[in-house]
Amino acid sequence: MDVIQRIAEELSVNSKQVRAAVALLDEGATVPFISRYRKEATGGLDDTQLRQLEERLGYLRELNERRKTILDSISSQDKLTPELEKAINEADTKTLLEDLYLPYKPKRRTKAQIAREAGLEPLADAILDDRSLIPEQIAAAYIDAGKGVPDAIAALDGARQIIMERISEDAGLLAELRERVWQKGLIHATVVSGKELVAEKFKDYFDYQEAINKIPSHRALALFRGRNEDLLSLTLKPGTEDKEEHTLCTQFVARHLNIKDIARPADAWLAETARFAWKVKLFTRIDLDLKLRLREAAEQEAIRVFANNLRDLLLAAPAGPKATMGLDPGIRTGVKVAIVDPTGKVLATDTIYPHPPRKQWDESIATLAKLIQKHRVDLVSIGNGTASRETDQLVADVIKRHSELNFSKITVSEAGASVYSASELAAKEFPELDVSLRGAVSIARRLQDPLSELVKIDPKSIGVGQYQHDVNQFQLARGLDVVVEDCVNAVGVDVNTASVSLLKQVSGLSASVSENIVAFRDENGPFINRKQLKKVPRLGDKAYEQAAGFLRVMNGDNPLDASAVHPEAYPVVEAIMATTGKSIRDLIGQSGFLRTLNPANYTNEHFGLPTVTDILQELEKPGRDPRPEFKSVEFKAGIEKISDLEPGMRLDGVVTNVANFGAFVDIGVHQDGLVHISHLSDTFVKDPRDAVKTGDMVKVKVLEVDIERKRIALSMKTNTDNIIVEAKPERNNPKQANKPKQQAQSQNLMANAFAKALKK
């Protein structure tokens, strides 16, 4: 089966669609461009299908390259049989391909190879062919001290090594046993002796066992982290009954060799050979393979979770082009202040010291009020780090004392702001600003437009993943880059205000071309239409084709340049204008009229029904933003630290991270609480992202607070009255200690789940 057909079957689409998409990708087209502007060619494949296609295309092409290399290698050894060639050509995974290649793969001298060189292969064949032979007797004929075979025992040992290697390199047997252990096997974790104290964070895994094919990704990565830190030992058991399963696997190997215990002279010797082959060769290989399989699956899932959270964060609702004050809270070092205009340009900066040790509360209020009035600030963006709630109270006092000032305060995540502040990009953007003040600018801008600001930060520094430092960093970076590219192109970019960081994520634009766009803009003033882009150095026809539809020219000389209608499709709009007798300005925004038009009337050989339909929808709301409407959450007054919390409290919060085991929620106490997956909804939730997404505002109930371990258990269930936190016996109080346990659901279960979840 060729690559095109295989991908078509996997995606449940036809080969023609896949072939067209592959051709476009090979020509250099990006997924966002193909998804949006080449629907006729691909039959309407969406961006998710195209990403899957792109990934599988790369894998299968690598598989075919490896296949060719293997065939050439075996052929050069004159060992390529028609049957083997057929098996290699039909191999559909890299694992199976490598299994087939194993017997022919160049390797260091093994014991089996040494035995062959000593002339012992005929002895191995003889015993396998005729089980009536007495191994010790026929081995005597192969004694040769000059070849390192001093006696019959050595000869038989060499023959056994040859048979064991053949067994271990049997692709079919290896695949069957590998799958058997995957389905039945268990991972058993134990603490390394003598390291109980330093391994405290892995306490839940000191004696832990779970089916290998059922271990969730976050637990698997926690186990591997513990092993890598030499705090945990991980053992693979082939089944629940360890010894029994080892015996069954040995019998499986024996059956494969047609070994039967019917009292023939060679039967016992061959049975022992099968046992050794399983224990020394096969299980050792399977142990490595399955732990690698578990790790790779866990890493892929962790990357998927990180990517989904990043997408939600990047596509969070923007507050919009409003004058904004950014506050980067601090105690000893003060609160850094930055004010930006509606376009993000820095207007003013300052530092105030309302908190200890200076306690300049009134002076700080006066300074903020003066700046807000002078620059007509609409929004105050407060970073959610240290002293966030105290700073939030400061701004609340500004509102109380200066009712004439009309502004709103919002707390935002400052994750990654410090990384950006110290970056080369920030230094280039704000060479005159102190590093600490750059953070305040970032906090202000990320409220105005999260996407535009967060693209400047390495996604791995934003902190919405699980075990991000434990996964393959290349695959993680690639997966996150794809998310950033998709988000930027889904929203579109104002070419006259976008930074280089934002522009380089646009389909078809490289970093150097993006720099040229900004330089051209600085030298010649704002772009007035899309055609001007062709004058930008190194922005050729191909790049223009890929990028133009995603670049917006606001208030230019052609209203279509502010929309997602691609310039190549402008003739379609001109045809609509001609038949309706309306100008473009009369068409834009006229939903009622536009919906009376039949898209089929404007199709031609270049633009089909999907494109014309998209154009009419775009004319209804040109340049529409797919992001939700901006809303903010107000944390409960008086609840500022974890010690202020009490079980039963109902609070507003914002989701900061979603993992496979639940969601983390900021409730304004400098420590996110966990809503376990079992408490996300009144109904069963299989995937937490079906219930919540990063950035969602939610209402939660406090279930349990562990101040010492800084853990907060929350619930989003509407009816939590029957959830009772089990009372813990007090020391030296026999009456309390003997009190019967309550029969209602115990919150200790929640605490245990919480502890496992936070092994990060």
C-alpha positions in Angstrom: 0.0 0.0 0.0 1.5 3.4 -1.0 1.7 6.4 1.3 -1.3 8.2 -0.2 -3.6 5.3 0.0 -2.6 4.5 3.6 -3.1 8.0 4.8 -6.5 8.2 3.0 -7.7 5.1 4.8 -6.4 6.3 8.2 -8.2 9.7 7.8 -11.3 8.1 6.2 -11.1 10.3 3.1 -10.4 9.6 -0.5 -7.0 9.3 -2.1 -7.6 12.3 -4.4 -7.9 14.6 -1.4 -4.7 13.3 0.2 -2.8 13.5 -3.1 -3.8 17.1 -3.6 -2.9 18.0 0.0 0.5 16.3 -0.3 1.2 18.1 -3.5 0.5 21.4 -1.9 2.6 20.6 1.1 5.5 19.6 -1.1 5.2 22.9 -3.0 5.8 24.7 0.3 2.2 25.6 1.2 1.4 25.7 4.9 -1.5 23.9 6.7 -3.3 27.2 7.6 -3.2 28.3 3.9 -4.3 25.0 2.5 -7.1 24.7 5.1 -8.4 28.2 4.4 -7.8 28.8 0.7 -7.5 25.5 -1.1 -10.7 23.8 0.0 -11.6 22.9 -3.6 -8.3 21.1 -4.1 -8.4 19.1 -0.9 -12.2 18.5 -0.8 -12.5 20.6 2.4 -9.9 18.9 4.6 -9.8 20.9 7.8 -6.7 22.0 9.8 -6.9 19.1 12.2 -7.0 16.5 9.3 -4.2 18.3 7.5 -2.0 18.3 10.6 -2.6 14.6 11.0 -1.9 14.1 7.3 1.3 16.1 7.6 2.5 14.1 10.6 1.7 10.7 9.0 3.3 11.8 5.7 6.6 12.5 7.5 6.4 9.2 9.4 5.6 7.0 6.4 8.2 8.7 4.2 10.8 8.1 6.9 9.5 4.5 7.1 10.0 4.0 3.3 13.5 5.5 3.4 14.4 3.1 6.2 12.8 0.2 4.3 14.9 1.0 1.3 18.1 1.1 3.4 17.2 -2.3 5.0 16.5 -4.0 1.7 19.8 -2.7 0.2 21.7 -3.9 3.3 20.2 -7.5 3.3 20.5 -7.7 -0.5 24.2 -6.8 -0.3 24.6 -9.8 2.1 22.9 -12.1 -0.5 20.3 -13.0 2.1 17.2 -11.4 0.6 14.6 -14.0 -0.1 11.2 -13.3 -1.9 9.4 -14.1 1.4 11.6 -11.7 3.4 11.3 -9.0 0.8 7.5 -9.3 0.9 7.4 -9.1 4.7 9.7 -6.0 4.7 7.6 -4.3 2.0 4.4 -4.9 4.0 5.8 -3.8 7.4 3.7 -0.8 8.5 5.6 0.3 11.5 9.2 1.1 12.3 9.2 -1.4 15.1 8.2 -4.3 12.9 10.7 -3.2 10.2 13.5 -3.3 12.8 12.3 -6.7 14.1 12.6 -8.1 10.6 16.0 -6.5 10.1 17.4 -7.7 13.4 18.9 -11.0 12.2 20.7 -9.2 9.4 21.7 -6.1 11.2 25.5 -5.6 11.6 26.3 -6.1 15.3 29.2 -6.7 17.6 30.5 -10.3 18.0 28.0 -12.1 20.0 28.4 -15.5 21.8 26.3 -17.0 19.0 28.6 -15.5 16.4 31.7 -16.9 18.2 30.0 -20.3 18.3 29.3 -20.2 14.5 32.9 -19.3 13.9 33.8 -22.4 16.0 31.7 -24.5 13.6 28.9 -25.3 16.0 25.9 -24.3 13.8 25.6 -27.8 12.4 25.3 -29.1 15.9 22.5 -26.7 16.7 20.7 -27.7 13.5 21.1 -31.4 14.1 19.5 -31.2 17.6 16.6 -29.1 16.2 16.1 -31.5 13.3 16.2 -34.8 15.2 15.0 -34.8 18.8 15.9 -38.5 19.2 19.6 -37.6 19.2 21.4 -37.5 22.6 22.9 -34.0 22.7 25.9 -35.0 24.8 26.9 -37.7 22.5 26.7 -35.8 19.2 28.4 -32.8 20.8 31.5 -34.9 21.3 32.2 -34.7 17.5 32.5 -30.9 17.7 35.2 -30.8 20.4 38.1 -28.7 19.1 40.3 -27.0 21.7 42.0 -24.9 18.9 38.6 -23.3 18.2 37.8 -22.8 21.9 35.6 -25.8 22.3 37.4 -27.9 24.9 34.6 -30.4 25.7 31.0 -31.4 24.9 29.6 -29.0 27.5 31.2 -26.1 25.7 30.0 -27.4 22.4 26.4 -27.6 23.6 26.6 -24.2 25.2 27.7 -22.7 21.9 24.8 -24.5 20.1 22.4 -23.2 22.7 23.6 -19.6 22.1 23.0 -20.0 18.3 19.4 -21.3 18.9 18.7 -18.6 21.5 19.8 -15.8 19.1 17.6 -17.2 16.3 14.6 -17.3 18.7 15.3 -13.7 19.9 15.5 -12.5 16.3 12.3 -14.1 15.1 10.1 -11.1 14.3 6.8 -12.9 14.5 7.6 -14.5 17.9 8.9 -11.2 19.3 5.9 -9.2 18.1 3.4 -11.8 19.7 5.2 -11.9 23.0 5.7 -8.1 23.1 1.9 -7.6 22.6 1.1 -10.3 25.2 3.2 -8.6 27.9 1.8 -5.2 26.9 -1.7 -6.5 27.5 -0.9 -8.5 30.7 2.2 -6.8 32.1 2.5 -4.7 35.2 5.0 -1.9 36.2 6.1 -2.3 39.7 7.9 0.7 41.3 9.8 0.6 44.6 11.9 3.2 46.4 15.6 2.8 46.2 16.8 1.5 49.5 18.2 4.2 51.8 16.6 7.1 49.8 13.2 7.2 51.5 13.8 10.7 52.9 15.1 12.4 49.7 12.4 10.6 47.7 9.6 12.0 49.8 7.9 13.7 46.7 7.6 10.2 45.2 6.1 8.7 48.3 3.0 7.5 46.5 5.3 5.3 44.3 7.4 3.6 47.1 5.5 0.4 46.5 3.2 1.0 43.5 2.0 -1.4 40.8 -0.3 -0.8 37.8 -1.0 -2.4 34.4 1.5 -1.0 31.9 -1.1 -0.4 29.3 -3.4 1.5 31.8 -0.9 3.9 33.4 -2.0 7.5 32.7 0.7 9.7 31.1 1.3 11.9 34.2 1.9 8.9 36.4 4.2 7.3 33.8 6.3 10.5 33.5 6.4 10.7 37.3 7.7 7.2 37.5 10.4 7.8 34.9 11.4 11.0 36.6 11.9 9.1 39.8 13.9 6.5 38.1 16.1 9.1 36.3 16.8 10.7 39.6 17.8 7.3 41.0 15.1 7.4 43.6 12.8 4.7 42.2 13.3 1.3 40.7 11.0 0.2 37.9 10.4 -3.5 37.2 8.3 -4.9 34.5 6.3 -8.0 35.4 4.9 -10.1 32.5 1.7 -10.6 34.4 -0.2 -10.5 37.7 1.2 -13.9 38.7 4.8 -13.2 37.9 6.3 -16.7 38.1 3.3 -18.3 36.4 3.4 -15.8 33.5 7.1 -16.4 33.0 6.4 -20.1 32.8 3.6 -19.5 30.3 5.8 -17.3 28.1 8.5 -20.0 28.2 5.9 -22.5 27.0 4.9 -20.1 24.3 8.5 -20.0 23.1 8.7 -23.8 23.3 5.6 -24.2 21.2 7.1 -21.9 18.6 10.1 -24.3 18.3 7.7 -27.3 18.3 9.3 -28.5 21.5 7.3 -31.2 23.2 8.2 -33.0 26.4 7.6 -36.6 25.2 10.8 -38.0 26.7 12.9 -37.8 23.6 16.6 -37.4 24.4 16.8 -33.8 23.2 13.5 -32.6 24.6 14.8 -31.6 28.0 17.8 -29.8 26.6 15.6 -27.8 24.1 13.1 -27.0 26.8 15.9 -25.5 28.9 17.1 -23.6 25.8 13.6 -22.1 25.4 13.6 -21.0 29.1 17.0 -19.3 28.7 15.9 -17.7 25.4 12.8 -16.1 27.1 14.6 -15.1 30.3 17.9 -13.8 28.9 17.1 -12.6 25.4 13.4 -12.1 24.7 12.2 -10.7 28.0 15.2 -8.4 28.3 14.4 -7.0 24.9 10.7 -6.7 25.6 11.4 -5.0 28.9 13.3 -2.2 27.1 10.8 -2.0 24.2 7.7 -1.7 26.4 9.2 0.8 28.8 10.2 2.9 25.8 6.7 2.5 24.3 5.1 3.6 27.6 7.4 6.6 27.8 6.8 7.7 24.2 3.0 7.3 24.6 3.2 9.3 27.9 5.3 12.0 26.2 2.9 12.3 23.2 0.0 12.7 25.6 1.8 15.3 27.7 2.6 17.2 24.5 -1.0 17.0 23.4 -2.2 18.3 26.8 0.4 21.2 26.7 -0.6 22.0 23.1 -4.3 22.1 23.9 -3.7 24.4 27.0 -1.5 26.7 25.0 -4.1 27.0 22.2 -6.8 27.9 24.8 -4.4 30.5 26.4 -3.4 32.0 23.0 -7.0 32.3 21.9 -8.2 33.8 25.2 -10.4 36.8 24.8 -8.6 40.1 24.2 -9.6 43.2 26.1 -9.0 45.1 22.9 -7.3 48.4 22.0 -7.7 50.3 25.2 -5.3 52.4 27.2 -4.0 49.9 29.8 -1.9 50.1 32.9 0.3 47.1 33.7 1.3 46.3 37.3 4.0 43.8 38.1 3.6 43.3 41.8 6.5 43.0 44.2 7.0 43.6 47.9 10.6 44.6 48.7 11.4 45.7 45.2 8.1 47.6 44.7 5.3 47.4 42.2 6.5 48.2 38.7 4.1 50.3 36.6 3.8 50.7 32.9 1.1 52.4 30.8 0.5 51.6 27.1 -1.8 53.2 24.6 -4.4 51.3 22.6 -1.8 50.2 20.1 0.6 48.9 22.9 3.0 51.8 22.7 4.6 52.6 26.1 3.5 56.0 27.4 4.9 56.0 30.9 6.6 53.8 33.6 7.1 54.2 37.3 7.8 52.2 40.5 5.7 52.4 43.6 6.3 51.0 47.1 2.9 50.4 48.8 4.0 47.2 50.6 6.5 46.5 53.5 9.1 47.6 54.3 8.3 51.1 52.9 4.5 50.9 53.2 3.9 54.0 51.0 0.2 53.1 50.6 -1.3 56.6 50.3 1.6 57.9 48.1 1.1 54.9 45.8 -2.6 55.5 45.4 -1.9 59.1 44.5 0.7 58.2 41.9 -1.6 55.6 40.3 -4.6 58.0 40.3 -2.5 60.7 38.6 -1.2 58.3 35.9 -4.6 56.9 35.3 -6.2 60.3 34.9 -3.3 61.7 32.7 -3.3 58.8 30.3 -7.0 58.1 30.4 -6.5 54.5 31.4 -9.4 52.2 30.8 -8.0 49.0 32.2 -5.5 48.1 35.0 -3.8 44.7 34.4 -2.4 43.1 37.6 0.1 40.3 37.5 -0.9 37.3 39.5 2.5 36.7 41.2 3.8 37.6 44.6 1.9 40.4 46.3 -0.9 40.2 43.6 -3.8 40.3 46.0 -2.2 43.1 48.1 -1.8 45.1 44.9 -5.3 44.3 43.8 -6.5 45.8 47.1 -4.4 48.9 46.4 -6.1 49.4 43.0 -9.5 48.8 44.7 -8.7 51.6 47.1 -7.8 53.8 44.1 -11.3 53.1 42.8 -12.9 54.0 46.2 -11.0 57.2 46.7 -11.2 58.4 43.1 -14.7 57.5 41.9 -14.3 60.0 39.1 -11.8 57.6 37.4 -13.6 55.2 35.1 -11.5 52.1 34.8 -11.6 48.4 35.5 -9.1 46.1 37.2 -8.3 42.6 36.0 -5.8 40.0 37.3 -3.8 38.2 34.5 -1.3 35.4 34.5 2.2 36.7 34.4 3.7 33.3 33.5 6.7 33.9 31.2 6.8 37.6 31.8 10.1 37.5 33.6 11.5 35.3 30.8 10.4 37.8 28.2 11.8 40.7 30.2 15.3 39.3 30.2 15.2 38.2 26.6 17.2 39.6 23.7 13.9 40.4 22.0 12.7 42.6 25.0 16.1 44.3 25.1 15.8 45.1 21.4 12.2 46.3 21.8 12.8 48.4 25.0 16.5 49.2 25.2 15.9 52.2 27.5 13.7 50.3 30.0 14.9 48.4 33.0 14.3 44.7 32.9 11.8 44.8 35.7 9.7 47.5 33.9 9.6 45.4 30.7 7.6 42.8 32.7 4.9 45.4 33.5 4.7 46.3 29.8 4.1 42.7 29.0 1.4 42.3 31.6 -0.4 45.3 30.2 -0.2 44.2 26.6 -1.2 40.6 27.3 -4.5 41.9 28.6 -5.0 44.0 25.5 -4.2 41.0 23.2 -2.9 37.8 24.7 -1.9 36.3 21.4 0.2 39.2 20.2 2.1 39.3 23.4 2.5 35.6 24.2 4.0 34.8 20.8 7.1 36.6 22.1 7.7 34.1 24.8 9.0 30.6 24.4 5.8 28.5 24.8 7.6 26.2 27.3 8.0 29.2 29.6 4.3 29.9 29.8 3.7 27.0 32.2 0.5 25.3 31.0 2.0 21.9 30.5 2.6 18.8 32.7 6.1 17.3 33.0 7.2 19.5 30.1 10.9 19.1 31.0 10.6 15.3 31.0 9.4 14.9 27.4 11.3 15.0 24.1 12.2 18.6 23.7 12.4 18.6 19.9 8.9 17.0 19.6 7.5 19.4 22.3 8.9 22.5 20.5 7.5 21.3 17.1 4.1 20.5 18.6 3.9 23.9 20.3 5.2 25.8 17.3 2.3 24.2 15.2 -0.2 25.5 17.8 1.2 29.0 17.7 1.1 29.1 13.9 -2.5 27.8 13.8 -3.7 30.3 16.4 -2.0 33.3 14.7 -3.4 32.5 11.3 -6.8 31.7 12.7 -7.0 35.2 14.2 -5.2 37.2 11.5 -2.6 39.9 11.9 -2.8 43.7 11.5 0.3 44.3 9.3 0.6 47.9 10.5 0.9 47.1 14.3 2.2 43.6 14.4 5.6 42.8 15.9 8.3 40.7 14.1 7.4 37.9 16.6 3.8 37.9 15.5 4.5 38.3 11.8 6.9 35.4 11.6 4.1 33.1 12.6 2.1 34.1 9.6 1.8 31.5 6.8 4.7 31.9 4.4 6.7 34.5 6.4 10.2 33.9 7.7 11.8 35.8 10.5 13.9 37.8 8.0 11.0 38.7 5.8 9.0 39.7 8.9 11.9 42.0 9.9 11.8 43.5 6.4 8.0 44.2 6.7 8.6 46.1 9.9 11.5 48.0 8.5 9.5 48.9 5.4 6.7 50.1 7.6 9.0 52.2 9.7 10.5 53.8 6.7 7.5 54.3 4.5 4.7 54.7 7.0 1.6 52.3 7.4 0.6 50.0 4.5 -2.4 51.3 2.7 -3.2 48.1 0.9 -2.0 44.5 0.5 -0.3 45.2 -2.9 2.3 47.2 -1.1 3.6 44.0 0.5 5.0 43.0 -2.8 7.5 45.9 -2.5 9.0 44.5 0.7 12.4 43.1 0.1 12.5 39.2 -0.2 8.8 38.9 0.0 8.3 37.1 -3.3 5.2 35.8 -5.1 5.0 32.5 -3.2 5.3 34.2 0.2 2.7 36.8 -0.8 0.3 34.0 -1.9 0.7 32.2 1.4 0.6 35.3 3.7 -1.7 37.9 2.1 -5.0 36.4 3.3 -3.8 36.4 6.9 -2.4 39.9 6.9 -5.0 42.7 7.5 -4.6 46.3 6.4 -7.1 48.2 8.6 -8.5 51.5 7.3 -6.8 51.1 3.9 -7.9 52.1 0.5 -9.6 48.7 -0.1 -12.0 47.4 2.6 -11.3 43.8 1.5 -7.8 44.2 2.6 -9.1 44.2 6.2 -10.8 40.9 5.7 -9.8 37.3 5.3 -10.8 37.3 1.6 -7.6 36.4 -0.3 -6.5 38.9 -3.0 -6.6 36.2 -5.6 -10.4 35.9 -4.9 -11.2 39.6 -5.2 -12.6 39.0 -8.8 -15.4 36.9 -7.1 -16.4 40.0 -5.0 -16.2 42.2 -8.1 -18.6 39.8 -9.8 -21.0 40.0 -6.8 -20.8 43.8 -7.0 -21.5 43.8 -10.7 -24.6 41.6 -10.5 -26.0 43.3 -7.5 -25.2 46.8 -8.4 -23.8 47.5 -5.0 -20.4 48.9 -4.0 -18.1 47.0 -1.7 -18.9 49.4 1.2 -22.7 48.7 0.6 -22.1 44.9 0.7 -19.9 44.7 3.8 -21.9 43.9 7.0 -25.2 43.5 5.2 -26.0 40.1 6.5 -29.7 40.0 5.5 -28.9 40.9 1.9 -25.8 38.7 1.6 -27.7 35.6 2.8 -30.2 36.1 -0.1 -27.4 35.5 -2.6 -26.8 32.0 -4.0 -23.1 31.1 -3.8 -23.4 28.8 -6.8 -24.1 31.8 -9.0 -20.6 33.1 -8.5 -18.5 29.9 -8.9 -16.1 29.5 -11.8 -13.3 27.2 -12.9 -10.9 28.8 -10.3 -13.3 29.3 -7.3 -15.7 26.6 -6.2 -18.7 26.6 -3.8 -16.6 26.3 -0.6 -14.5 29.5 -1.4 -17.5 31.5 -2.5 -19.4 30.5 0.6 -16.5 31.6 2.8 -16.3 34.9 0.9 -20.0 35.7 1.6 -19.6 34.8 5.2 -16.5 37.0 5.5 -18.4 39.9 3.9 -21.0 39.7 6.7 -18.4 40.2 9.4 -15.1 41.1 7.7 -12.0 40.3 9.8 -14.1 38.6 12.4 -12.1 37.5 15.5 -12.7 33.8 16.4 -11.8 34.5 20.1 -14.6 34.8 22.7 -15.9 38.0 24.3 -13.7 39.5 27.0 -14.8 38.9 30.6 -13.0 39.1 33.9 -13.2 37.4 37.3 -13.3 39.2 40.6 -11.7 37.3 43.5 -13.5 37.3 46.8 -12.5 40.1 49.1 -10.6 39.1 52.2 -9.5 35.8 50.8 -5.9 36.5 49.9 -3.8 33.6 51.2 -4.2 29.9 51.6 -4.7 30.2 55.4 -7.9 32.3 54.7 -9.5 29.4 53.0 -12.0 27.1 54.8 -13.8 24.0 53.6 -17.2 24.8 52.3 -16.3 28.3 50.8 -17.7 29.0 47.4 -15.4 31.1 45.2 -14.9 32.5 41.7 -11.7 31.4 39.9 -10.0 31.1 36.6 -8.7 27.9 35.1 -4.9 28.2 34.7 -4.0 24.7 33.5 -5.8 21.5 32.4 -4.2 18.1 32.9 -5.5 14.6 32.3 -6.4 14.3 36.0 -8.2 17.5 36.4 -7.9 21.3 36.3 -5.9 23.8 38.3 -7.8 27.0 39.3 -6.5 30.3 40.5 -8.8 31.5 43.3 -6.6 34.5 44.3 -4.4 33.0 47.1 -1.1 32.6 45.2 -1.6 28.8 45.1 -3.8 27.1 42.5 -6.3 24.6 43.7 -7.0 21.3 42.0 -10.4 20.3 40.7 -10.0 16.5 40.3 -11.6 15.1 37.2 -14.2 13.4 39.3 -15.3 16.9 40.6 -15.4 18.8 37.3 -19.1 18.1 36.7 -22.2 16.4 38.1 -21.9 14.0 35.2 -19.1 11.7 34.2 -16.1 13.4 32.5 -13.7 11.4 30.4 -11.5 14.2 29.3 -11.1 17.3 31.5 -11.1 19.5 28.4 -14.6 18.5 27.7 -15.6 20.4 30.8 -13.2 23.3 31.1 -10.4 25.0 29.1 -7.5 27.2 30.2 -8.8 30.7 30.8 -12.3 29.7 31.7 -14.0 31.5 34.6 -15.5 29.0 37.0 -17.3 28.7 40.4 -15.7 26.3 42.8 -16.3 25.0 46.3 -13.3 24.5 48.7 -13.2 20.8 49.8 -10.0 20.5 51.7 -7.0 22.8 52.5 -3.6 21.4 53.4 -1.6 24.6 54.4 1.6 22.7 55.2 1.8 21.0 51.8 0.2 24.0 50.0 -2.6 21.9 48.5 -6.2 23.0 47.9 -8.9 20.5 46.8 -11.8 22.1 44.9 -15.0 21.0 43.4 -17.1 22.3 40.5 -20.1 20.1 41.2 -23.3 21.9 41.9 -24.3 19.6 44.7 -21.4 18.9 47.1 -23.4 18.8 50.3 -22.9 15.1 50.7 -19.2 15.3 50.4 -17.8 15.2 53.9 -14.2 15.7 54.9 -13.4 12.8 57.2 -12.3 14.0 60.7 -8.8 13.0 61.7 -8.3 11.5 65.2 -6.7 13.9 67.6 -3.7 12.7 69.6 -4.3 11.7 73.2 -8.0 11.6 72.7 -9.2 8.0 72.8 -12.9 9.0 72.4 -12.1 10.9 69.2 -9.8 8.2 67.9 -12.5 5.5 68.4 -15.2 7.6 66.7 -16.8 5.6 63.9 -15.8 6.7 60.4 -18.5 8.5 58.5 -20.1 6.4 55.8 -20.4 9.3 53.3 -17.8 9.8 50.6 -14.4 10.4 52.3 -12.4 13.4 51.2 -9.3 11.4 51.9 -9.8 9.8 48.5 -9.6 13.3 47.0 -6.5 14.1 48.9 -4.8 10.9 47.7 -5.8 11.7 44.1 -4.5 15.2 44.6 -1.2 14.0 45.9 -0.7 11.7 42.9 -1.7 14.4 40.5 0.9 16.9 41.8 4.0 14.7 41.3 5.4 17.3 38.9 
